[in-house]
Amino acid sequence: MIRIDNISRIYGEGETQVIALNNVSLTIENNEFVAIMGTSGSGKSTLMSILGCLDTPTSGEFLLSGESIKNIDDESLSQIRNRKIGFIFQTFHLLPRLSALDNVILPLRYSDVDSEEAKQRGLEMLEKVGLSSRWHHKPFEMSGGQRQRVAIARALVNRPQVIFADEPTGNLDSKTSFEIMDLLCDLHDQGQTIVMVTHEEDIAAYADRMIRMKDGEVIEDRLCIKN
């Protein structure tokens, strides 16, 4: 699914140069559930941005489903994100004036899916996350957990090969966080590949594999032991 070899990401030049990633190599297989951990400045968010094709590495090789991402232009990156990747963000990133359904089907506006199929897919995804009865509600009419479920439905609507979740429980209370993680686990059990960034040990424990970063390097890569 994902393979990176000696990936580095350097920002700036000279005295202002910052090495955000330093020769990172790893492989993520189909249907893995991976948690990436680390403190602020460890490189975990930069790694997520590169794996999610939101940024490109300064050097190294990156293959997504066998397709090289090296030296690819912004338009091609955008097409790859729309076809192969779903995103879940800490702050939900929902458009406040749109209904839950319209937020979910937003990624399909940039595809060749017609409006009727898009609506049907959106309703199916909302049903999958337990919000079929609230498809017409706008974000301000929903709780934080419900907004995150809408965001998960949106991430699924383009039938992605991999979902990237950036601190998906960061703005939620403990009870709601565990409900969202149970939902992500259900999706993983159905075959979905998930890569999640988190700084919370109890959230990372839901994953099958944990990658810990420090100073732009991977310092630990291990399987998680389930209780």
N, C-alpha and C positions, 0 to 999 in steps of 0.2 A: 504493500500500500504506500508507505512513505519510507524513503531512504535518504539520509543526508550523510555526506562524507566530508570531514574537515571544513565545516561551515564556519566562517567568521563574518562578523558584522562590525564595521568600524565607522564611527561617526566623527566628522571633523578632521582637522589636520594639525600637524605640529603639536604645540603645547596644549591645544584644546582637544586633541584626539581622545576619543573614548572607545575602548574595545568592549563592545556589549556582548559579543560572542567570540570565543577563542577556540577555533579548531574543534567544533562539536561534531561528533558522529553518532548516529543511532538509526535504528530501524523500527518501524511500527507496522505490525501485520494487520490484515483484515480482522475485524471483530475484536480487536483489543480495546480495553478501557484503561487509558493511561492518565495518571495524574502527574503534572509537572509542578514541583514545589521549589520554594526559595524565598529569601527575604527580598525586600526592595533593592533593586540594583543588581540582582543575581544574574539577570539575563533571561529569566523565564518568559517575560512578556515579549521580549525581542524574538525569542525562539518561537513563541506562538504566532507572532506576526509573520515570520518567514514561512513556517509550516502552513499557515492559512493563506499564503500568497497575498498578504497585505503589504509585504516588504520583500526586498530581494537581498541576498547575501552579497557581501563584498568579495568573498572568494569561497571556493568549495563547490561541491556538486549536490544538487537536490533533485530527486526523482519522486514524482507523485504519480502513482499507478503506472510506473514505467516511463512517464513523460518527463523530460528534462525541463526544469524551470530556470536554468541558467541563462542569463542574458535575454530574457523574454520581455517584450514590451508591455506597457500598462494595459493596453486594450486586450491583449491575449491573457494577461493575468486576470482581468475582470471576467473574461469568458470562462476561465477555469474555475474561478470562485463561484460563478453562477451555476455551472454544470456539476461540480464535484463536491462543493463544500457548503456546510451550513454553520452559522455562527450563533452563539448564545452569549450575551454580554451581561455584565453585572448590573448595568443601569437600564437594561431591557431594550433601549433604543426603539421604542414604539412611537409612531406618529400620533400625536394627541387628538387630531381631528378625524382620524380614521377609526372605523369600527374594528373589533377584533378580527373579523373575517378579512377586511381589506388590508389590515396589517399583515396577516398571514400570507396572503397571496401576492404581496408586493414584489417578491423576487421573481414571480412568474411574468411580470410585466416586461421583463427584459429577455424573455424566451419566446419560443414559437408556440406556446400553449395558448389555445383560444380561451376567451373569457368564460365560457360555460364550463369547460374542463377545469379551469383555474378555480372557479367557485366550488365545484364538486370536490376537488383536491383539498381546498382550504377547509371545507366542512368536515371532511374525513380526518384531517389532521387535528382539528379542534375536538372532534370526538375522541381521538386517540389520547389527548391530554386531559380529557374530562371536562371540556368547556363547550360542548355542542349547544347547550341551551343559552349561552351568553355570546353567541356569534355577533350579535348586533350591538353589544355594549362597547363603549369607548374606554380607553385606558383609565381615565379618571374615575370611572364607575366600577373599577375592579381593585381588588387587594393586590399587594405586592406579589404574592404567590400566584395569583391568577394572571397577572401581567407577565410573570416569568413563564408560565405555561403557554401563553400566547406566543412569546418569543421562541419557545421550544417548537411549537407547531410551525412557526415561520421557518425555523431552521430545517425542518423536515420536509417542507412542501416541495422543494425541488429534487427530492429523493437523492440526497447527497451520499457520496461514498464515505465521507467522514464529517463528524460534527466537532467543532472546536468550541469549547465552553470556557470563557474567561471569567473566573470568580463567579460562577452562576448562582451562588447562594450569598454573595457578599452583602446584599441589601435586604436580606430576609431574616426573620427571627428563627430560633432553633427548630421549632416544630415545623414551620414551613420549609426550612432548609432540608430537613430529613425527607419531607414529602417530595420535594423536587429531586433529591438524589435517588429516592425509590423509583421515580419516573424514569430518570436517566438509566438506572439499572435495568428496568423493564425493557427499554429501548435497546440496550446492549444485549440482553437475553434474546431479543428478536433479530440480532445480527448486526446492529449498528456499531460502527467504529467510532469511538469517542476519545478525544484528547482534551483534558481539562487542566487549566491552570488554577491553583488554589494555594493559599498560605495556611489553611486550616488542616491540621492532622486528621481530625475526625471525618472531614469531608474527603480527604485523599484516601482514607481507608476503604471507601466504597469502590475504588478502582482495583483492577487486577494487578497493576504494575505502577510503581512509583519511581519517578526520575527527580532527583534533587540536584539543584544547581547552586553554584556560588562563584562569584567573580567571572561570569561568562563561560563557566565550564561545568560539565556534568561531573559531580563528585559521588553520586550514588545512583544505581539503576538496579532495582530489585523487584521481585514479585511480592505482592501483598499477601499476607497470611490472613485468611478469613476465620473469624471465630465460629 
